[in-house]
């Protein structure tokens, strides 16, 4: 027999699922300061304002032809993917990519075949 609390929680979860992401139970991050989420904003803030992270980001962009490659080079130089900023935001690939794009450094041009 299901208790009243469990039924209430079940209804709350069902209500959330019906309002989020077409019933898939996934929630969208709330925009923050013009960024897709607080996490993306915080990662961008640290990459743009810590000199060693900024320099690694600029070099990663200059040496890569794709944003995925730039993120990989950035992680190879810094090792921050998976770590957290001092404010608690996780350095994840999407947040790092958005931060590198925000640096406005062009990627290396692809060579014609």
Secondary structure as GFF3:
##gff-version 3
##sequence-region A 1 113
A	DSSP	alpha_helix	4	19	.	.	.	ID=ss1
A	DSSP	three_ten_helix	21	23	.	.	.	ID=ss2
A	DSSP	alpha_helix	38	49	.	.	.	ID=ss3
A	DSSP	alpha_helix	51	62	.	.	.	ID=ss4
A	DSSP	alpha_helix	67	78	.	.	.	ID=ss5
A	DSSP	alpha_helix	93	102	.	.	.	ID=ss6
###
